[in-house]
Amino acid sequence: MTTYFLDASAVVKRYLTEAGSEYIADLFDQSLPNTMILAEITRVEVAAALAARQRARSGLTLRERDRAVALMLRHCDREYRVVPLTPEVL
């Protein structure tokens, strides 16, 4: 088993197609017993990045943004281990 601490830029790649998205998708291969750890603030940062992409010219539609945010929040409940911001985490 491998443990990964993902920052917002890595997590965004799971919900948007961009450079590095394929690598992140491979980390979530169901046959691998990987543990994904996120800091609490990552949820907010990812939602903000998705909102920025929605506002961008030829970005996500509002509906796509809302679906991506909802999916990310479900993953926070089920697939990620979300840790509070503490001095040790920072």
One Martini backbone bead per residue (centre of mass of N, CA, C, O) as a GRO file, in nm:
protein
   90
    1MET     BB    1   0.098   0.036   0.021
    2THR     BB    2   0.018   0.374  -0.071
    3THR     BB    3   0.085   0.710   0.026
    4TYR     BB    4  -0.090   1.018  -0.048
    5PHE     BB    5  -0.030   1.370  -0.067
    6LEU     BB    6  -0.267   1.596  -0.183
    7ASP     BB    7  -0.302   1.861  -0.370
    8ALA     BB    8  -0.499   2.063  -0.552
    9SER     BB    9  -0.354   2.025  -0.829
   10ALA     BB   10  -0.396   1.717  -0.824
   11VAL     BB   11  -0.704   1.691  -0.779
   12VAL     BB   12  -0.804   1.847  -1.028
   13LYS     BB   13  -0.706   1.622  -1.233
   14ARG     BB   14  -0.963   1.438  -1.173
   15TYR     BB   15  -1.186   1.671  -1.295
   16LEU     BB   16  -0.971   1.754  -1.511
   17THR     BB   17  -0.836   1.797  -1.826
   18GLU     BB   18  -0.484   1.764  -1.794
   19ALA     BB   19  -0.186   1.780  -1.715
   20GLY     BB   20  -0.167   1.468  -1.526
   21SER     BB   21  -0.440   1.309  -1.523
   22GLU     BB   22  -0.340   1.021  -1.583
   23TYR     BB   23  -0.169   0.982  -1.333
   24ILE     BB   24  -0.396   1.021  -1.127
   25ALA     BB   25  -0.577   0.794  -1.229
   26ASP     BB   26  -0.373   0.567  -1.160
   27LEU     BB   27  -0.387   0.604  -0.846
   28PHE     BB   28  -0.714   0.509  -0.864
   29ASP     BB   29  -0.676   0.227  -0.897
   30GLN     BB   30  -0.859  -0.036  -0.768
   31SER     BB   31  -0.606  -0.246  -0.753
   32LEU     BB   32  -0.495  -0.027  -0.562
   33PRO     BB   33  -0.393   0.037  -0.212
   34ASN     BB   34  -0.446   0.344  -0.192
   35THR     BB   35  -0.379   0.645  -0.009
   36MET     BB   36  -0.566   0.952   0.029
   37ILE     BB   37  -0.448   1.272   0.124
   38LEU     BB   38  -0.612   1.561   0.271
   39ALA     BB   39  -0.660   1.874   0.325
   40GLU     BB   40  -0.922   2.056   0.406
   41ILE     BB   41  -0.858   2.302   0.207
   42THR     BB   42  -0.876   2.145  -0.065
   43ARG     BB   43  -1.176   2.167  -0.117
   44VAL     BB   44  -1.175   2.473  -0.165
   45GLU     BB   45  -0.956   2.488  -0.384
   46VAL     BB   46  -1.101   2.309  -0.591
   47ALA     BB   47  -1.362   2.468  -0.614
   48ALA     BB   48  -1.218   2.727  -0.712
   49ALA     BB   49  -1.094   2.604  -0.969
   50LEU     BB   50  -1.364   2.521  -1.098
   51ALA     BB   51  -1.482   2.808  -1.103
   52ALA     BB   52  -1.262   2.931  -1.280
   53ARG     BB   53  -1.316   2.745  -1.523
   54GLN     BB   54  -1.610   2.842  -1.563
   55ARG     BB   55  -1.525   3.151  -1.617
   56ALA     BB   56  -1.380   3.071  -1.849
   57ARG     BB   57  -1.308   3.063  -2.153
   58SER     BB   58  -1.409   2.768  -2.256
   59GLY     BB   59  -1.519   2.620  -2.017
   60LEU     BB   60  -1.719   2.534  -1.794
   61THR     BB   61  -2.009   2.464  -1.705
   62LEU     BB   62  -2.218   2.496  -1.452
   63ARG     BB   63  -2.297   2.197  -1.445
   64GLU     BB   64  -2.008   2.079  -1.451
   65ARG     BB   65  -1.913   2.213  -1.195
   66ASP     BB   66  -2.124   2.096  -1.000
   67ARG     BB   67  -2.053   1.799  -1.053
   68ALA     BB   68  -1.753   1.813  -0.971
   69VAL     BB   69  -1.798   1.909  -0.682
   70ALA     BB   70  -1.981   1.678  -0.589
   71LEU     BB   71  -1.778   1.453  -0.645
   72MET     BB   72  -1.552   1.554  -0.463
   73LEU     BB   73  -1.721   1.541  -0.199
   74ARG     BB   74  -1.773   1.239  -0.212
   75HIS     BB   75  -1.474   1.160  -0.207
   76CYS     BB   76  -1.418   1.283   0.072
   77ASP     BB   77  -1.612   1.073   0.217
   78ARG     BB   78  -1.485   0.788   0.065
   79GLU     BB   79  -1.161   0.822  -0.053
   80TYR     BB   80  -1.060   1.030   0.141
   81ARG     BB   81  -0.827   1.156   0.372
   82VAL     BB   82  -0.918   1.404   0.593
   83VAL     BB   83  -0.721   1.665   0.726
   84PRO     BB   84  -0.637   1.876   0.948
   85LEU     BB   85  -0.514   2.181   1.023
   86THR     BB   86  -0.185   2.175   1.124
   87PRO     BB   87   0.133   2.230   1.193
   88GLU     BB   88   0.222   1.953   1.076
   89VAL     BB   89   0.086   1.981   0.799
   90LEU     BB   90   0.212   2.266   0.730
   0.00000   0.00000   0.00000
